[in-house]
Amino acid sequence: MKTRLLLAFLILGLSITWAQTKEIKVEVIGNGEPILFLPGFTTPGSVWKETLEQLKLNNEAHLISYAGFNGIPAIETP
């Protein structure tokens, strides 16, 4: 199970790296084991910053924002 979860995160990380990176913004905060923070569709990833300050995690937080929100240009219709 742990191997599958690690593989899923690796695939997600590679797809974000190699994919059209201008459509997704990832802000990384902290160090340690990575945790992904996915916002609701219409909100920016920065919505999690207040939560992170309260939790005081010893992890690396990845705050994700989608195209069309948080100042990221919308993508063209395929």
Sequence and secondary structure as in RCSB ss.txt:
>XXXX:A:sequence
MKTRLLLAFLILGLSITWAQTKEIKVEVIGNGEPILFLPGFTTPGSVWKETLEQLKLNNEAHLISYAGFNGIPAI
ETP
>XXXX:A:secstr
 HHHHHHHHHHHHHHHHHS GGGEEEEEESSSSEEEE   TTS GGGGHHHHHHHT SSEEEEEEETTSTT    
   
